[in-house]
Amino acid sequence: MVYIVVGISSTIALSRAKEVLHCTTFFASYFACLMSSASLYHLVYHSTATTPFNEADLTAILGQARNWNEAHDLTGILLYSQGDIIQVLEGTQEEIQYIFGRISQDQRHFQVVKLSDGPIRERNFSQWSMGFRVVNAHDFAQLRGYTNPESDTYLATYSENENVSLHSLLSTFITEEEVRF
């Protein structure tokens, strides 16, 4: 009997696959190789909106991001305030580089500057969230994936992880009246 295992994405899944398949050393090495090529990666960038986004623009961006990210196993956060954008993306390096290439060409913003990128041990944002100031907060609170950036728990999960300087940058972006880079 032959088993084909596709999409192993965690150490637990790899361990279970080895148990189920009673892997030989060859298969164990093969799956370990798959795991290393699919390790987590992050990218953080800052950009400036070509024109200020309104409520409808932000709703459209939220919908597009949620659909794309779910289909490509990407997580992260997008912060918007007075024309400034900071986004953190998490996923495989291949997916992150592809989407960042698309983001860099998006005409809705300019001066796209990569602030940080590299491997990460775990996701800091397990669900896609999007933060921005809104006119009608109640309506946006009903949208899946929206988190109010002024909420005390907005960055709570992220602050428990090790990248303190990035957390500080994101916290400043949320709390400052206007942030310019």
C-alpha positions, 0 to 999 in steps of 0.5 A: 500500500502506498500513501501520499502525504501532501501539505504537511505544515507543522511538526505535529503533522510530521510526527503523526505522518511518521507514526501513520506511515511507519516511515523509514529513514528515507521517508523521515528525511524526505518529510523533514526536507519538505518541512524545512522548505515550507517553514514560516517567513515574515515580511513587514513593509510601510507605504503611503496611500496614493489618495486617502482610503475611505470606508468603502476602500477599506472594506474592499481591501479587507475582502480581497485580503481575506480571500487571498490570504485564506487561499494561500495560507497567509496571515498577518495584519494591516494597519492604516492611519491617515494615508500611512500603511504598515503591513505584516505578512506571514506564510511561506517565503515563496508566497510572501515574496510573490504577494509582496511583488504584487503589493509593490506594483499596486497603484493604490499606494507608493513608496513601498519600503520593506522594513523587515523580513526573514524566517519566524518560528511561529505565526504572530497573527494567527488570523488575518486582521486589519486595523484602521480608523473608521467612521462607523465602528459598529458596522466594521466590528461586524466584519470577519477579520476586523479588529479595532486598533484601539482595543486593549487586546489588539496586539496582546498575542503579538506582545507575548512573542519575541519580536519586541521592536516590531511590536513597539513599532506597530504599537506606536503606529496604532497609538500615535496621532500621525506617524511619518517614516 
